[in-house]
Amino acid sequence: MNKGKQVLLVFLASDSGVDGARSLFEEQSEKGAREWFNRSIRNLIKQTQFAIPPLALMILASVEVKGVEQRICDLRFEELPLEQQWDLVGISVQTGMTSKAFSLADSLRAKGCKVALGGAHVTLFPDSCRTHTDVLVHGEADDIWADVLEDLKKGELKTDYFPGDFPDLSRSRPVSSRLLDKKRYFTTNIIQTGRGCPYHCDFCNVHILNGNRHRRRTINDVVDEVNRFSKHDSRIFFFVDDSINANEEYAQELFSRLIPLNITWFGQATTTLGKQPQLLETFARSGCRALLVGIESIEPASRDTHKKTQNRPTELAEAIINIRNAGISLYGSFIYGLDGDTLETPAAILDFIRMTKLDVPGINILRPNPGTMVFERLKEEKRLLFDPDDLTAYRYTFGQEMLYQPKNISLPDFIESYSKLTSEIFTISSSVRRGLVAPSAKAAVLLFNLFYTHLYALSRNDLKQQAKKSISLAPRDAADNFSRKV
């Protein structure tokens, strides 16, 4: 019996960071108990709060075309299923994962499989992908994936598929979680209410990929989706929008309607929420227990230079305290090493964390992602420590390597100060204390802090290895400068 066309949608696992939690420099030399411990920690991190399904592939898998069967393969948890012949394999490509994506695509095509590449990297840098694929899917694929599947059925696949415009999210497109093995994930309840961002932070590509206008799904569709998902998985919901409070009126109506559903949810918001008392109360009543907020920097010069203009530094602490007083735990994300930062910044960050009692402080190193404004500026200023013309040279890690020269701090001094800052923030005792005093989601706060204690130790180790080995991929003047300073 003809089963129709078989399509496999593949999500890649990173070699480091929260997917892998591996050293960039010492993994091959690990033996015995240390190897067992690190492998066990990796598996524990992956299988608890960090592992959520790939929403983009959930959306594509929910597109139904008669005569086509789709399956999601999450390589964080399973091997590539090559026991059957796939008519098309779709791979989502992120910059920082291009080498792995291209290698997989090349091997699949060598076996006779048709390959479609999509995702952020394809949208920004399509020409770098052409030799590795049969099909390029540009931009947001909500409206064009059905065209790909129909053309697959007819044997008439095109080399490129472009959306006419950003998808109209007010059009109903039900997302299904039925293809997911919920035992693999912390939760499969992943909900998106809108896309796009009106801000222009230079280290972010959301406004580039998804536009400067915030597009929203209808509230009825979101409420229906929450209802459907809760029947499959009764665990925590994640609202994955970058700023769930971006439109106060929309958020107020949506979460008011979710109050009777008695769900528990986490999400991402701006600290402006602390100045929106009615919405803050509605969030708490609707089941919000934890939020990630992007603080980025408390240095006014850094916020101005990197166009982080959503809120004033003087209001940050008060807003965070207000949110925590409403019973919501906060993950506060910082970036240390921005252009207004100095060696005095770590002490200011520590004071800020102690004053606000942040439940999970995230201390990130700037990632100059190709396609962002900060990448272009650092490239022009010759401050990148990797070859800006080799898109595969950029890779994602959990703060485990320096990819640029900070403006006001030498590389050795930066690595030393960053290492000291993270070692002071993340200890076993501080992790336990934060879990105990968190306003809600105490177990999740404790786990995050304990895992971050491990991950930041890994980060410190790798940064020191980088400094010791003077590891740099290019340009030569920046690399030589690194070597001289180290």
Buried (B, 14 or more C-beta within 10 A) or exposed (E): EEEEBBBBBBBBBBBBBBBBBBBBBBEEEBEEEEEEEBEEBBEBBBBBBBBBBBBBBBBBBBBEBEEBEBBBBBBBBEEBEEEEEBBBBBBBBBBBBBBBBBEBBEEBBEEEBBBBBBBBBBBBBBEBBEEBBBBBBBBBBBBBBBBBBBBBBEEEBEEEBEBEEBBEBEEEBEBBBEBBEBEBBBBBBBBBBBBBBEBBBBBBBBBBBBBEEBBBBBBEBBBEBBEBBBEEBEBBBBBBBBBBBBBEEBBBEBBBBBEEBEBBBBBBBBBBBBBBEEBBBBBBBBBBBBBBBBBBBBBEBBBBBBBBEBBEBEEBBEBBBBBBEBBBBBBBBBBBBBBBBBEEBBEBBBEBBEEBBBBBBBBBBBBBBBBBBBBBBBBEEEBBBBBBEEBBBBBBBBBBBBBBBBBBBBBEBBBBBBBEBBEBBBEEEBBEEBBEEBBBBBEBBBBBBBBBBBBBBBBBBBBBBBBEEBBBBBBEEBBEBBBEBB
